[in-house]
Amino acid sequence: MKILVPVKRVIDANVNVRVKADGTGVETDNVKMSMNPFDEIAVEEAVRLREAGTAEELIAVSIGPKQSQETIRTALAMGADRGIHIEMDVAPEPLAVAKLLKAVCDRERPGLVLLGKQAIDDDAVQTGQMVSALLGWAQATFVSAIEFVDDGIKVTREVDEGLEVLQLGKPCVITVDLRLNEPRYASLPNIMKAKRKQIDVLTPAELGVDAAPRLTVLGVSEPPQRQAGVIVETVADLVDKLRNEAKVI
Ligand code: AMP
């Protein structure tokens, strides 16, 4: 079985994101970029499945500018076998990503597409769900445990009431949650080995996909500054402030 893992290049989770002065987006010049953290978890899980002999090949796919190949190289250094880069200069919207991933699935026929539950830059939480709809494959989202059983895949999801266990047939789409595993750091020898692994470069046109944006960003702004808090001496003071200043009781 092949596993396809889409990996997105995003602003590193530890960077303090700044809005551009003209309000058209966020600053990405000279900003540290990394693999979306949920995608690291997906790569880790896929590598573990390959190491356990459950999967034979692990393909990392990234859609974005040339530098997205660095993100693919990180996946290759963690253990992915080969990469596919779909080059696009504009940031693709989730529907475009889903259509492109469907086109890759039509070519590669993976048994499983393992995505992050969410990209930390656009917070869309849409791509996995849309890929599964476009492919007509079963999906399980926000998965915190995966077990291969004879006739499919058993997954555990954290839901409000506790843990939900579902079984899916293959091929299917799974989006992964934080508690699935602890991703490994790539070792130096594996980083060196990853430099020699194959990355195929494609364009949306070669895949027959119209990836043009459908949304217009009207503006991006910083959240309002939080007011400093005050310490009150007594409960009576607190009630007075809530009633007469904040007017919430
Ligand atoms: P989103 O729906 O944007 O929150 O993203 C959910 C998941 O879809 C991510 O964790 C990735 O696995 C995948 N994904 C989204 N955008 C891209 C992209 N440009 N390249 C590769 N994978 C992506």
Residues whose N, C-alpha, C, O or C-beta is under 5 A from the ligand:
A	BS01	AMP	P6 V7 K8 N36 F38 D39 V61 S62 I63 G64 P94 V97 L115 G116 K117 Q118 A119 D122 D123 A124 V125 Q126 T127 G128
